[in-house]
């Protein structure tokens, strides 16, 4: 994917929640250091997760 397409996708308002807490599945527009819902520290960009919502270290 070209750089301009990535930038357009990143800046689009289609997906305002770009980050997800892996402990409680809460979503956020910006990445907090600690999840305000559960206090978890593992908050990742949805781009880093596979289609099943798994981070790279938990993929088969």
C-alpha distance matrix in Angstrom:
0.0 3.8 6.6 8.4 6.5 6.7 10.2 11.1 10.5 12.4 15.1 15.6 18.9 18.0 17.9 20.5 21.3 18.6 21.0 23.3 26.6 26.9 30.7 31.1 27.7 28.2 25.1 24.7 22.8 23.5 24.1 27.8 29.4 31.7 31.2 33.8 34.4 35.2 35.3 32.6 30.6 27.6 25.1 21.4 18.1 17.1 13.7 16.0 17.9 17.3 18.1 21.7 21.6 22.4 21.6 20.7 24.4 25.6 23.5 25.5
3.8 0.0 3.8 5.5 5.3 6.3 8.7 10.0 10.7 12.3 14.4 15.4 19.0 18.7 19.0 21.2 22.4 19.7 22.4 25.1 28.4 29.1 32.8 33.3 29.9 29.9 26.7 25.8 23.4 23.9 24.7 28.4 30.1 32.7 32.5 34.9 35.8 36.9 36.6 34.2 32.0 29.3 26.6 23.1 19.7 19.2 15.8 18.2 20.5 20.5 21.4 25.0 24.5 25.3 24.2 23.4 27.0 28.5 26.6 28.8
6.6 3.8 0.0 3.8 5.5 5.1 6.2 8.6 9.9 10.5 12.3 14.1 17.8 18.2 18.2 19.8 21.0 18.3 20.9 24.0 27.2 28.2 31.8 32.3 29.1 28.8 25.4 24.0 21.4 21.5 22.4 26.0 27.7 30.5 30.6 32.9 34.2 35.3 34.8 32.5 30.2 27.8 25.0 21.7 18.3 18.5 15.3 17.6 20.4 21.0 22.3 25.7 24.6 25.4 23.9 23.3 26.8 28.5 27.1 29.6
8.4 5.5 3.8 0.0 3.8 5.4 5.0 6.1 8.6 9.7 10.5 12.0 15.7 16.4 17.1 18.7 20.6 18.4 21.4 24.7 28.1 29.4 33.0 33.1 29.7 29.1 25.5 23.9 21.0 21.5 23.0 26.7 28.8 31.5 31.3 33.2 34.5 36.0 35.7 33.7 31.6 29.4 26.3 23.1 19.5 19.5 16.8 19.6 22.1 22.8 23.5 27.0 25.9 27.2 26.0 25.8 29.4 30.9 29.5 32.1
6.5 5.3 5.5 3.8 0.0 3.8 5.4 5.0 6.1 8.5 9.9 10.4 14.0 13.9 14.7 16.9 18.7 16.6 19.8 22.8 26.3 27.5 31.1 30.9 27.4 27.0 23.5 22.4 19.8 20.8 22.3 26.1 28.3 30.6 30.1 32.0 32.9 34.4 34.5 32.4 30.6 28.1 25.0 21.7 18.0 17.3 14.6 17.8 19.8 20.1 20.4 24.0 23.2 24.8 24.0 24.0 27.7 28.8 27.3 29.8
6.7 6.3 5.1 5.4 3.8 0.0 3.8 5.4 5.1 6.0 8.6 9.8 13.3 13.3 13.1 15.0 16.2 13.7 16.6 19.6 23.0 24.2 27.8 27.9 24.6 24.2 20.7 19.6 17.1 17.8 18.9 22.7 24.7 27.1 26.7 28.9 29.9 31.2 31.1 28.9 27.0 24.5 21.4 18.1 14.5 14.1 11.4 14.4 16.7 17.5 18.3 21.7 20.5 21.9 20.8 20.8 24.5 25.8 24.5 27.3
10.2 8.7 6.2 5.0 5.4 3.8 0.0 3.8 5.4 5.0 6.1 8.4 11.9 13.0 13.1 14.1 15.9 13.7 16.8 20.2 23.6 25.3 28.7 28.6 25.4 24.5 20.8 19.1 16.1 16.5 18.1 21.8 24.1 26.7 26.4 28.3 29.6 31.2 30.9 29.1 27.1 25.1 21.8 18.9 15.3 15.5 13.4 16.4 18.9 20.2 21.1 24.3 22.7 24.1 22.8 23.2 26.7 28.1 27.2 30.2
11.1 10.0 8.6 6.1 5.0 5.4 3.8 0.0 3.8 5.4 5.2 5.9 9.7 10.6 11.6 13.1 15.5 14.1 17.6 20.8 24.4 26.2 29.5 29.0 25.6 24.5 20.8 19.3 16.2 17.4 19.6 23.2 25.9 28.1 27.4 28.9 30.0 31.9 32.0 30.4 28.8 26.7 23.3 20.5 16.8 16.3 14.6 18.1 20.0 21.0 21.2 24.4 23.1 25.1 24.3 25.1 28.6 29.6 28.6 31.5
10.5 10.7 9.9 8.6 6.1 5.1 5.4 3.8 0.0 3.8 5.5 5.2 8.4 8.3 8.6 10.8 12.7 11.2 14.7 17.6 21.3 22.9 26.3 25.7 22.2 21.4 17.8 16.7 14.1 15.7 17.5 21.3 23.9 25.9 24.9 26.5 27.3 29.1 29.4 27.6 26.2 23.9 20.5 17.6 13.8 12.9 11.3 15.0 16.6 17.5 17.5 20.7 19.4 21.5 21.1 22.0 25.6 26.3 25.2 28.2
12.4 12.3 10.5 9.7 8.5 6.0 5.0 5.4 3.8 0.0 3.8 5.7 8.3 9.2 8.4 9.3 11.0 8.9 12.3 15.7 19.2 21.1 24.3 24.0 20.7 19.6 15.9 14.3 11.4 12.4 14.2 17.9 20.6 22.7 22.1 23.8 24.9 26.7 26.7 25.0 23.4 21.3 17.9 15.2 11.5 11.5 10.3 13.6 15.7 17.4 18.0 20.8 18.9 20.8 19.8 20.9 24.3 25.3 24.7 28.0
15.1 14.4 12.3 10.5 9.9 8.6 6.1 5.2 5.5 3.8 0.0 3.8 6.5 8.8 9.0 9.1 11.8 10.8 14.2 17.7 21.2 23.5 26.5 25.8 22.6 20.9 17.1 15.0 11.6 12.8 15.4 18.8 21.8 24.0 23.2 24.4 25.7 28.0 28.0 26.7 25.3 23.7 20.0 17.8 14.4 14.5 13.8 17.2 19.1 20.9 21.2 23.9 21.9 24.0 23.2 24.5 27.8 28.7 28.3 31.7
15.6 15.4 14.1 12.0 10.4 9.8 8.4 5.9 5.2 5.7 3.8 0.0 3.8 5.5 7.0 8.0 11.2 11.0 14.8 17.8 21.5 23.7 26.6 25.5 22.1 20.5 16.7 15.2 12.1 14.3 17.1 20.4 23.6 25.3 24.0 25.0 25.8 28.2 28.7 27.6 26.6 24.8 21.1 18.9 15.4 14.7 14.4 18.0 19.3 20.6 20.2 23.0 21.4 23.9 23.7 25.3 28.7 29.1 28.5 31.7
18.9 19.0 17.8 15.7 14.0 13.3 11.9 9.7 8.4 8.3 6.5 3.8 0.0 3.8 5.5 5.5 9.2 10.4 14.0 16.7 20.2 22.7 25.3 23.6 20.3 18.4 14.7 13.2 10.3 13.2 16.3 19.3 22.8 24.0 22.3 22.8 23.5 26.2 27.0 26.2 25.7 24.1 20.4 18.8 15.6 14.7 15.4 18.9 19.7 21.2 20.5 22.9 21.0 23.9 24.0 26.1 29.3 29.4 29.1 32.4
18.0 18.7 18.2 16.4 13.9 13.3 13.0 10.6 8.3 9.2 8.8 5.5 3.8 0.0 3.8 6.2 9.0 10.2 13.8 15.9 19.6 21.6 24.3 22.6 19.0 17.6 14.1 13.6 11.5 14.7 17.4 20.5 23.8 24.7 22.7 23.4 23.5 26.0 27.2 26.1 25.8 23.9 20.2 18.4 15.3 13.5 14.2 17.8 18.0 18.9 17.7 20.1 18.8 21.9 22.5 24.6 27.9 27.7 27.0 30.1
17.9 19.0 18.2 17.1 14.7 13.1 13.1 11.6 8.6 8.4 9.0 7.0 5.5 3.8 0.0 3.8 5.5 6.5 10.0 12.1 15.8 17.9 20.6 19.1 15.5 14.2 10.6 10.2 8.5 11.8 14.0 17.1 20.3 21.1 19.1 20.2 20.2 22.5 23.6 22.4 22.1 20.1 16.5 14.7 11.7 10.0 11.3 14.7 14.8 16.2 15.4 17.5 15.6 18.7 19.1 21.5 24.6 24.3 24.0 27.3
20.5 21.2 19.8 18.7 16.9 15.0 14.1 13.1 10.8 9.3 9.1 8.0 5.5 6.2 3.8 0.0 3.8 6.0 9.1 11.5 14.9 17.6 19.9 18.3 15.1 12.9 9.3 7.8 5.4 8.9 11.8 14.5 18.0 18.8 16.9 17.5 18.0 20.7 21.5 20.8 20.5 19.1 15.4 14.3 11.7 11.1 12.9 15.9 16.3 18.3 17.9 19.6 17.2 20.0 20.1 22.7 25.5 25.5 25.7 29.2
21.3 22.4 21.0 20.6 18.7 16.2 15.9 15.5 12.7 11.0 11.8 11.2 9.2 9.0 5.5 3.8 0.0 3.8 5.8 7.7 11.1 13.8 16.1 14.5 11.4 9.4 5.6 4.7 4.2 7.5 9.5 12.1 15.4 15.8 13.6 14.7 14.9 17.2 18.2 17.2 17.1 15.6 11.9 11.1 9.1 8.5 11.2 13.5 13.5 15.9 15.8 16.9 14.1 16.9 17.0 19.9 22.4 22.2 22.7 26.3
18.6 19.7 18.3 18.4 16.6 13.7 13.7 14.1 11.2 8.9 10.8 11.0 10.4 10.2 6.5 6.0 3.8 0.0 3.8 7.0 10.5 12.9 15.8 15.1 12.0 10.7 7.1 6.2 5.3 7.0 8.1 11.4 14.2 15.3 13.8 15.7 16.3 17.9 18.4 16.7 15.9 13.9 10.2 8.5 5.7 5.6 7.8 10.2 10.9 13.6 14.2 15.7 12.7 14.9 14.4 16.9 19.6 19.9 20.4 24.0
21.0 22.4 20.9 21.4 19.8 16.6 16.8 17.6 14.7 12.3 14.2 14.8 14.0 13.8 10.0 9.1 5.8 3.8 0.0 3.8 7.0 9.5 12.3 12.1 9.4 8.4 5.5 5.1 6.3 6.7 6.0 8.8 11.2 11.9 10.5 12.9 13.4 14.6 14.8 13.0 12.1 10.2 6.5 5.4 4.3 5.4 8.5 9.4 9.8 13.1 14.3 14.8 11.4 13.0 12.3 15.2 17.3 17.6 18.7 22.4
23.3 25.1 24.0 24.7 22.8 19.6 20.2 20.8 17.6 15.7 17.7 17.8 16.7 15.9 12.1 11.5 7.7 7.0 3.8 0.0 3.8 6.2 8.8 8.5 5.7 5.6 4.4 6.3 9.0 9.6 8.3 9.9 11.6 11.3 9.1 11.7 11.3 12.0 12.8 10.7 10.7 8.5 5.4 5.5 6.4 6.4 10.0 10.1 9.2 12.3 13.2 12.9 9.2 10.9 10.8 14.3 16.0 15.6 17.0 20.7
26.6 28.4 27.2 28.1 26.3 23.0 23.6 24.4 21.3 19.2 21.2 21.5 20.2 19.6 15.8 14.9 11.1 10.5 7.0 3.8 0.0 3.8 5.5 5.8 4.9 5.3 6.5 8.3 11.6 11.5 9.3 9.5 10.2 9.0 6.6 9.7 9.0 8.8 9.5 7.1 7.7 5.9 4.3 6.5 9.0 9.6 13.0 12.1 11.1 14.2 15.3 14.1 10.4 11.3 11.0 14.7 15.4 14.9 17.1 20.7
26.9 29.1 28.2 29.4 27.5 24.2 25.3 26.2 22.9 21.1 23.5 23.7 22.7 21.6 17.9 17.6 13.8 12.9 9.5 6.2 3.8 0.0 3.8 5.9 5.4 7.9 9.5 11.9 15.0 14.9 12.5 12.8 12.8 11.5 9.6 12.8 11.5 10.3 11.2 8.0 8.6 5.8 6.1 7.3 10.2 10.2 13.2 11.6 9.8 12.4 13.8 11.9 8.4 8.4 8.6 12.3 12.5 11.5 13.9 17.3
30.7 32.8 31.8 33.0 31.1 27.8 28.7 29.5 26.3 24.3 26.5 26.6 25.3 24.3 20.6 19.9 16.1 15.8 12.3 8.8 5.5 3.8 0.0 3.8 6.0 8.2 11.0 13.4 16.9 16.8 14.3 13.7 13.3 11.0 8.9 11.5 9.6 7.5 8.9 6.2 8.4 7.0 8.3 10.6 13.7 13.8 17.0 15.3 13.5 15.9 16.9 14.6 11.5 11.4 11.8 15.4 14.9 13.6 16.4 19.5
31.1 33.3 32.3 33.1 30.9 27.9 28.6 29.0 25.7 24.0 25.8 25.5 23.6 22.6 19.1 18.3 14.5 15.1 12.1 8.5 5.8 5.9 3.8 0.0 3.8 5.6 9.1 12.0 15.7 16.2 14.5 13.9 14.5 11.9 8.7 10.3 7.6 6.6 9.4 8.0 10.7 9.8 9.8 12.1 14.4 14.1 17.7 16.8 14.7 17.0 17.2 15.0 12.1 13.2 14.2 18.0 18.0 16.5 18.8 21.9
27.7 29.9 29.1 29.7 27.4 24.6 25.4 25.6 22.2 20.7 22.6 22.1 20.3 19.0 15.5 15.1 11.4 12.0 9.4 5.7 4.9 5.4 6.0 3.8 0.0 3.8 6.3 9.8 13.3 14.4 13.2 13.5 14.8 13.0 9.8 11.7 9.5 9.7 12.0 10.3 12.1 10.3 9.0 10.3 11.8 10.8 14.5 14.2 12.0 14.1 14.1 12.4 9.3 11.3 12.6 16.4 17.3 15.8 17.5 20.7
28.2 29.9 28.8 29.1 27.0 24.2 24.5 24.5 21.4 19.6 20.9 20.5 18.4 17.6 14.2 12.9 9.4 10.7 8.4 5.6 5.3 7.9 8.2 5.6 3.8 0.0 3.8 6.9 10.6 11.9 11.2 11.3 13.3 11.5 7.9 9.0 7.2 8.8 11.0 10.3 12.0 11.1 9.0 10.8 11.9 11.5 15.3 15.5 14.1 16.6 16.6 15.5 12.3 14.4 15.2 19.0 20.0 19.0 20.7 24.1
25.1 26.7 25.4 25.5 23.5 20.7 20.8 20.8 17.8 15.9 17.1 16.7 14.7 14.1 10.6 9.3 5.6 7.1 5.5 4.4 6.5 9.5 11.0 9.1 6.3 3.8 0.0 3.8 7.1 9.0 9.1 10.3 13.0 12.2 9.3 10.5 9.9 11.9 13.4 12.4 13.2 11.9 8.8 9.6 9.6 9.1 12.8 13.8 12.9 15.6 15.6 15.4 12.2 14.7 15.1 18.6 20.3 19.7 20.9 24.5
24.7 25.8 24.0 23.9 22.4 19.6 19.1 19.3 16.7 14.3 15.0 15.2 13.2 13.6 10.2 7.8 4.7 6.2 5.1 6.3 8.3 11.9 13.4 12.0 9.8 6.9 3.8 0.0 3.8 5.4 6.5 8.0 11.3 11.3 9.2 10.0 10.8 13.2 13.8 13.3 13.3 12.6 9.1 9.8 9.4 10.1 13.2 14.5 14.6 17.6 18.0 18.3 15.0 17.1 16.8 20.0 21.8 21.8 23.1 26.8
22.8 23.4 21.4 21.0 19.8 17.1 16.1 16.2 14.1 11.4 11.6 12.1 10.3 11.5 8.5 5.4 4.2 5.3 6.3 9.0 11.6 15.0 16.9 15.7 13.3 10.6 7.1 3.8 0.0 3.8 6.8 9.2 12.8 13.7 12.3 13.0 14.3 16.7 17.0 16.5 16.0 15.2 11.5 11.3 9.8 10.7 13.0 14.9 15.7 18.7 19.2 20.1 17.0 19.2 18.6 21.4 23.6 23.9 24.9 28.6
23.5 23.9 21.5 21.5 20.8 17.8 16.5 17.4 15.7 12.4 12.8 14.3 13.2 14.7 11.8 8.9 7.5 7.0 6.7 9.6 11.5 14.9 16.8 16.2 14.4 11.9 9.0 5.4 3.8 0.0 3.8 6.3 9.8 11.5 11.0 12.1 14.3 16.3 15.7 15.1 14.0 13.7 10.1 10.3 9.3 11.5 13.5 14.7 16.1 19.5 20.7 21.5 18.1 19.6 18.3 20.8 22.7 23.6 24.9 28.7
24.1 24.7 22.4 23.0 22.3 18.9 18.1 19.6 17.5 14.2 15.4 17.1 16.3 17.4 14.0 11.8 9.5 8.1 6.0 8.3 9.3 12.5 14.3 14.5 13.2 11.2 9.1 6.5 6.8 3.8 0.0 3.8 6.6 8.6 8.9 10.9 13.2 14.4 13.3 12.2 10.5 10.2 6.9 7.6 7.9 10.8 12.8 13.0 14.5 18.2 19.9 20.3 16.7 17.5 15.8 18.3 19.8 20.9 22.5 26.3
27.8 28.4 26.0 26.7 26.1 22.7 21.8 23.2 21.3 17.9 18.8 20.4 19.3 20.5 17.1 14.5 12.1 11.4 8.8 9.9 9.5 12.8 13.7 13.9 13.5 11.3 10.3 8.0 9.2 6.3 3.8 0.0 3.8 5.4 6.4 8.1 11.0 12.1 10.4 10.1 8.7 9.8 7.5 9.7 11.0 13.8 16.2 15.9 17.1 20.8 22.5 22.4 18.6 19.2 17.5 20.2 21.1 22.1 24.2 28.0
29.4 30.1 27.7 28.8 28.3 24.7 24.1 25.9 23.9 20.6 21.8 23.6 22.8 23.8 20.3 18.0 15.4 14.2 11.2 11.6 10.2 12.8 13.3 14.5 14.8 13.3 13.0 11.3 12.8 9.8 6.6 3.8 0.0 3.8 6.8 9.2 12.0 12.0 9.3 8.7 6.3 8.4 7.5 10.2 12.4 15.5 17.6 16.5 17.7 21.5 23.6 23.2 19.4 19.3 17.2 19.6 19.8 21.1 23.7 27.3
31.7 32.7 30.5 31.5 30.6 27.1 26.7 28.1 25.9 22.7 24.0 25.3 24.0 24.7 21.1 18.8 15.8 15.3 11.9 11.3 9.0 11.5 11.0 11.9 13.0 11.5 12.2 11.3 13.7 11.5 8.6 5.4 3.8 0.0 3.8 6.2 8.8 8.3 5.5 5.7 5.0 7.9 7.7 11.2 13.9 16.4 19.0 17.9 18.4 22.0 23.8 22.8 19.0 19.1 17.5 20.3 20.3 21.0 23.8 27.3
31.2 32.5 30.6 31.3 30.1 26.7 26.4 27.4 24.9 22.1 23.2 24.0 22.3 22.7 19.1 16.9 13.6 13.8 10.5 9.1 6.6 9.6 8.9 8.7 9.8 7.9 9.3 9.2 12.3 11.0 8.9 6.4 6.8 3.8 0.0 3.8 5.4 5.7 4.7 5.1 6.4 8.1 7.2 10.8 13.3 15.0 18.2 17.4 17.2 20.6 21.9 20.7 17.1 17.7 16.9 20.1 20.4 20.4 23.0 26.6
33.8 34.9 32.9 33.2 32.0 28.9 28.3 28.9 26.5 23.8 24.4 25.0 22.8 23.4 20.2 17.5 14.7 15.7 12.9 11.7 9.7 12.8 11.5 10.3 11.7 9.0 10.5 10.0 13.0 12.1 10.9 8.1 9.2 6.2 3.8 0.0 3.8 5.9 5.7 8.0 9.9 11.9 10.9 14.2 16.2 17.7 21.1 20.7 20.4 23.7 24.6 23.5 19.9 20.9 20.4 23.8 24.1 23.9 26.5 30.0
34.4 35.8 34.2 34.5 32.9 29.9 29.6 30.0 27.3 24.9 25.7 25.8 23.5 23.5 20.2 18.0 14.9 16.3 13.4 11.3 9.0 11.5 9.6 7.6 9.5 7.2 9.9 10.8 14.3 14.3 13.2 11.0 12.0 8.8 5.4 3.8 0.0 3.8 6.1 8.1 10.9 12.3 11.6 14.8 16.9 17.7 21.3 20.9 19.9 22.8 23.3 21.7 18.5 19.7 19.9 23.5 23.7 22.9 25.4 28.8
35.2 36.9 35.3 36.0 34.4 31.2 31.2 31.9 29.1 26.7 28.0 28.2 26.2 26.0 22.5 20.7 17.2 17.9 14.6 12.0 8.8 10.3 7.5 6.6 9.7 8.8 11.9 13.2 16.7 16.3 14.4 12.1 12.0 8.3 5.7 5.9 3.8 0.0 3.8 5.5 9.1 10.6 11.1 14.6 17.4 18.3 21.7 20.7 19.6 22.4 23.2 21.3 18.0 18.6 18.6 22.1 21.7 20.9 23.8 27.0
35.3 36.6 34.8 35.7 34.5 31.1 30.9 32.0 29.4 26.7 28.0 28.7 27.0 27.2 23.6 21.5 18.2 18.4 14.8 12.8 9.5 11.2 8.9 9.4 12.0 11.0 13.4 13.8 17.0 15.7 13.3 10.4 9.3 5.5 4.7 5.7 6.1 3.8 0.0 3.8 6.7 9.4 10.4 14.1 17.2 18.8 21.9 20.6 20.1 23.3 24.6 22.9 19.4 19.5 18.7 21.9 21.3 21.1 24.2 27.5
32.6 34.2 32.5 33.7 32.4 28.9 29.1 30.4 27.6 25.0 26.7 27.6 26.2 26.1 22.4 20.8 17.2 16.7 13.0 10.7 7.1 8.0 6.2 8.0 10.3 10.3 12.4 13.3 16.5 15.1 12.2 10.1 8.7 5.7 5.1 8.0 8.1 5.5 3.8 0.0 3.8 5.8 7.6 11.2 14.6 16.2 19.1 17.4 16.8 20.0 21.6 19.9 16.4 16.0 15.1 18.2 17.5 17.4 20.5 23.8
30.6 32.0 30.2 31.6 30.6 27.0 27.1 28.8 26.2 23.4 25.3 26.6 25.7 25.8 22.1 20.5 17.1 15.9 12.1 10.7 7.7 8.6 8.4 10.7 12.1 12.0 13.2 13.3 16.0 14.0 10.5 8.7 6.3 5.0 6.4 9.9 10.9 9.1 6.7 3.8 0.0 3.8 6.0 9.4 12.8 15.2 17.5 15.5 15.7 19.1 21.3 20.0 16.4 15.6 13.8 16.4 15.8 16.5 19.6 23.0
27.6 29.3 27.8 29.4 28.1 24.5 25.1 26.7 23.9 21.3 23.7 24.8 24.1 23.9 20.1 19.1 15.6 13.9 10.2 8.5 5.9 5.8 7.0 9.8 10.3 11.1 11.9 12.6 15.2 13.7 10.2 9.8 8.4 7.9 8.1 11.9 12.3 10.6 9.4 5.8 3.8 0.0 3.8 6.4 10.1 12.1 14.3 12.1 12.0 15.4 17.7 16.4 12.8 11.9 10.0 12.8 12.5 13.1 16.0 19.5
25.1 26.6 25.0 26.3 25.0 21.4 21.8 23.3 20.5 17.9 20.0 21.1 20.4 20.2 16.5 15.4 11.9 10.2 6.5 5.4 4.3 6.1 8.3 9.8 9.0 9.0 8.8 9.1 11.5 10.1 6.9 7.5 7.5 7.7 7.2 10.9 11.6 11.1 10.4 7.6 6.0 3.8 0.0 3.8 7.1 9.3 11.8 10.4 10.7 14.3 16.4 15.7 11.9 12.0 10.3 13.3 14.1 14.7 16.9 20.6
21.4 23.1 21.7 23.1 21.7 18.1 18.9 20.5 17.6 15.2 17.8 18.9 18.8 18.4 14.7 14.3 11.1 8.5 5.4 5.5 6.5 7.3 10.6 12.1 10.3 10.8 9.6 9.8 11.3 10.3 7.6 9.7 10.2 11.2 10.8 14.2 14.8 14.6 14.1 11.2 9.4 6.4 3.8 0.0 3.8 6.2 8.2 6.7 7.6 11.4 13.7 13.8 10.1 10.2 8.1 10.8 12.5 13.3 14.9 18.7
18.1 19.7 18.3 19.5 18.0 14.5 15.3 16.8 13.8 11.5 14.4 15.4 15.6 15.3 11.7 11.7 9.1 5.7 4.3 6.4 9.0 10.2 13.7 14.4 11.8 11.9 9.6 9.4 9.8 9.3 7.9 11.0 12.4 13.9 13.3 16.2 16.9 17.4 17.2 14.6 12.8 10.1 7.1 3.8 0.0 3.8 5.2 5.4 7.1 10.6 12.7 13.7 10.5 11.3 9.6 11.8 14.4 15.3 16.0 19.7
17.1 19.2 18.5 19.5 17.3 14.1 15.5 16.3 12.9 11.5 14.5 14.7 14.7 13.5 10.0 11.1 8.5 5.6 5.4 6.4 9.6 10.2 13.8 14.1 10.8 11.5 9.1 10.1 10.7 11.5 10.8 13.8 15.5 16.4 15.0 17.7 17.7 18.3 18.8 16.2 15.2 12.1 9.3 6.2 3.8 0.0 3.8 5.3 5.3 8.1 9.3 10.7 7.9 9.7 9.2 11.7 14.6 14.7 14.8 18.4
13.7 15.8 15.3 16.8 14.6 11.4 13.4 14.6 11.3 10.3 13.8 14.4 15.4 14.2 11.3 12.9 11.2 7.8 8.5 10.0 13.0 13.2 17.0 17.7 14.5 15.3 12.8 13.2 13.0 13.5 12.8 16.2 17.6 19.0 18.2 21.1 21.3 21.7 21.9 19.1 17.5 14.3 11.8 8.2 5.2 3.8 0.0 3.8 5.6 7.6 9.5 11.8 9.7 10.8 9.7 10.9 14.4 15.1 14.5 17.9
16.0 18.2 17.6 19.6 17.8 14.4 16.4 18.1 15.0 13.6 17.2 18.0 18.9 17.8 14.7 15.9 13.5 10.2 9.4 10.1 12.1 11.6 15.3 16.8 14.2 15.5 13.8 14.5 14.9 14.7 13.0 15.9 16.5 17.9 17.4 20.7 20.9 20.7 20.6 17.4 15.5 12.1 10.4 6.7 5.4 5.3 3.8 0.0 3.8 6.7 9.8 11.2 8.8 8.5 6.5 7.4 10.7 11.8 11.6 15.2
17.9 20.5 20.4 22.1 19.8 16.7 18.9 20.0 16.6 15.7 19.1 19.3 19.7 18.0 14.8 16.3 13.5 10.9 9.8 9.2 11.1 9.8 13.5 14.7 12.0 14.1 12.9 14.6 15.7 16.1 14.5 17.1 17.7 18.4 17.2 20.4 19.9 19.6 20.1 16.8 15.7 12.0 10.7 7.6 7.1 5.3 5.6 3.8 0.0 3.8 6.7 7.5 5.1 5.2 4.8 6.9 10.0 9.9 9.5 13.1
17.3 20.5 21.0 22.8 20.1 17.5 20.2 21.0 17.5 17.4 20.9 20.6 21.2 18.9 16.2 18.3 15.9 13.6 13.1 12.3 14.2 12.4 15.9 17.0 14.1 16.6 15.6 17.6 18.7 19.5 18.2 20.8 21.5 22.0 20.6 23.7 22.8 22.4 23.3 20.0 19.1 15.4 14.3 11.4 10.6 8.1 7.6 6.7 3.8 0.0 3.8 5.4 5.3 5.5 6.7 7.6 10.8 10.0 8.3 11.2
18.1 21.4 22.3 23.5 20.4 18.3 21.1 21.2 17.5 18.0 21.2 20.2 20.5 17.7 15.4 17.9 15.8 14.2 14.3 13.2 15.3 13.8 16.9 17.2 14.1 16.6 15.6 18.0 19.2 20.7 19.9 22.5 23.6 23.8 21.9 24.6 23.3 23.2 24.6 21.6 21.3 17.7 16.4 13.7 12.7 9.3 9.5 9.8 6.7 3.8 0.0 3.8 5.5 7.5 9.8 11.2 14.2 12.5 10.7 13.0
21.7 25.0 25.7 27.0 24.0 21.7 24.3 24.4 20.7 20.8 23.9 23.0 22.9 20.1 17.5 19.6 16.9 15.7 14.8 12.9 14.1 11.9 14.6 15.0 12.4 15.5 15.4 18.3 20.1 21.5 20.3 22.4 23.2 22.8 20.7 23.5 21.7 21.3 22.9 19.9 20.0 16.4 15.7 13.8 13.7 10.7 11.8 11.2 7.5 5.4 3.8 0.0 3.8 5.5 9.0 11.0 13.0 10.6 9.3 11.6
21.6 24.5 24.6 25.9 23.2 20.5 22.7 23.1 19.4 18.9 21.9 21.4 21.0 18.8 15.6 17.2 14.1 12.7 11.4 9.2 10.4 8.4 11.5 12.1 9.3 12.3 12.2 15.0 17.0 18.1 16.7 18.6 19.4 19.0 17.1 19.9 18.5 18.0 19.4 16.4 16.4 12.8 11.9 10.1 10.5 7.9 9.7 8.8 5.1 5.3 5.5 3.8 0.0 3.8 6.7 9.7 11.7 9.8 9.7 12.9
22.4 25.3 25.4 27.2 24.8 21.9 24.1 25.1 21.5 20.8 24.0 23.9 23.9 21.9 18.7 20.0 16.9 14.9 13.0 10.9 11.3 8.4 11.4 13.2 11.3 14.4 14.7 17.1 19.2 19.6 17.5 19.2 19.3 19.1 17.7 20.9 19.7 18.6 19.5 16.0 15.6 11.9 12.0 10.2 11.3 9.7 10.8 8.5 5.2 5.5 7.5 5.5 3.8 0.0 3.8 6.5 8.1 6.1 6.4 9.8
21.6 24.2 23.9 26.0 24.0 20.8 22.8 24.3 21.1 19.8 23.2 23.7 24.0 22.5 19.1 20.1 17.0 14.4 12.3 10.8 11.0 8.6 11.8 14.2 12.6 15.2 15.1 16.8 18.6 18.3 15.8 17.5 17.2 17.5 16.9 20.4 19.9 18.6 18.7 15.1 13.8 10.0 10.3 8.1 9.6 9.2 9.7 6.5 4.8 6.7 9.8 9.0 6.7 3.8 0.0 3.8 5.6 5.7 6.8 10.6
20.7 23.4 23.3 25.8 24.0 20.8 23.2 25.1 22.0 20.9 24.5 25.3 26.1 24.6 21.5 22.7 19.9 16.9 15.2 14.3 14.7 12.3 15.4 18.0 16.4 19.0 18.6 20.0 21.4 20.8 18.3 20.2 19.6 20.3 20.1 23.8 23.5 22.1 21.9 18.2 16.4 12.8 13.3 10.8 11.8 11.7 10.9 7.4 6.9 7.6 11.2 11.0 9.7 6.5 3.8 0.0 3.8 5.5 5.5 8.9
24.4 27.0 26.8 29.4 27.7 24.5 26.7 28.6 25.6 24.3 27.8 28.7 29.3 27.9 24.6 25.5 22.4 19.6 17.3 16.0 15.4 12.5 14.9 18.0 17.3 20.0 20.3 21.8 23.6 22.7 19.8 21.1 19.8 20.3 20.4 24.1 23.7 21.7 21.3 17.5 15.8 12.5 14.1 12.5 14.4 14.6 14.4 10.7 10.0 10.8 14.2 13.0 11.7 8.1 5.6 3.8 0.0 3.8 5.7 8.5
25.6 28.5 28.5 30.9 28.8 25.8 28.1 29.6 26.3 25.3 28.7 29.1 29.4 27.7 24.3 25.5 22.2 19.9 17.6 15.6 14.9 11.5 13.6 16.5 15.8 19.0 19.7 21.8 23.9 23.6 20.9 22.1 21.1 21.0 20.4 23.9 22.9 20.9 21.1 17.4 16.5 13.1 14.7 13.3 15.3 14.7 15.1 11.8 9.9 10.0 12.5 10.6 9.8 6.1 5.7 5.5 3.8 0.0 3.8 6.6
23.5 26.6 27.1 29.5 27.3 24.5 27.2 28.6 25.2 24.7 28.3 28.5 29.1 27.0 24.0 25.7 22.7 20.4 18.7 17.0 17.1 13.9 16.4 18.8 17.5 20.7 20.9 23.1 24.9 24.9 22.5 24.2 23.7 23.8 23.0 26.5 25.4 23.8 24.2 20.5 19.6 16.0 16.9 14.9 16.0 14.8 14.5 11.6 9.5 8.3 10.7 9.3 9.7 6.4 6.8 5.5 5.7 3.8 0.0 3.8
25.5 28.8 29.6 32.1 29.8 27.3 30.2 31.5 28.2 28.0 31.7 31.7 32.4 30.1 27.3 29.2 26.3 24.0 22.4 20.7 20.7 17.3 19.5 21.9 20.7 24.1 24.5 26.8 28.6 28.7 26.3 28.0 27.3 27.3 26.6 30.0 28.8 27.0 27.5 23.8 23.0 19.5 20.6 18.7 19.7 18.4 17.9 15.2 13.1 11.2 13.0 11.6 12.9 9.8 10.6 8.9 8.5 6.6 3.8 0.0
